[in-house]
Amino acid sequence: MMVSADKPHPACFFYSFGNDKQMTVQVYVGDAGSATALVNKAAPIETSDKAELPGGWAGGSEATGSGAVYAVSKAGAAVVVSTDQKQTIKAKQVAKQAIAALGL
């Protein structure tokens, strides 16, 4: 695992055997427009499936060429989880845990 130096919420990078990146968790806290733009860049509205979490979190999820992404925002916060697996369910669970652990 590697953690970026970003403050106050660093990005986390999880590696599998052989130093292949297995999952990345990126958290943004700032203005609402930037949070929404970050989610729309990761999981474009035009191509992704609708993603929602309790408490008003919304965004998108989709398989990508290298795995899958689950991205949601609420007000000025965003959580983007990318994984090397094609299913989005694990990325969704990690997003839920990150939101809860950080009190977002």
HELIX and SHEET records of a PDB file:
HELIX    1   1 PHE A   17  ASN A   19  5                                   3    
HELIX    2   2 ALA A   32  ALA A   42  1                                  11    
HELIX    3   3 ILE A   89  LEU A  102  1                                  14    
SHEET    1   A 7 MET A   2  VAL A   3  0                                        
SHEET    2   A 7 CYS A  12  TYR A  15 -1                                        
SHEET    3   A 7 LYS A  21  VAL A  29 -1                                        
SHEET    4   A 7 ALA A  77  THR A  83 -1                                        
SHEET    5   A 7 GLY A  67  LYS A  74 -1                                        
SHEET    6   A 7 TRP A  57  THR A  64 -1                                        
SHEET    7   A 7 ASP A  49  LEU A  53 -1                                        
END                                                                             
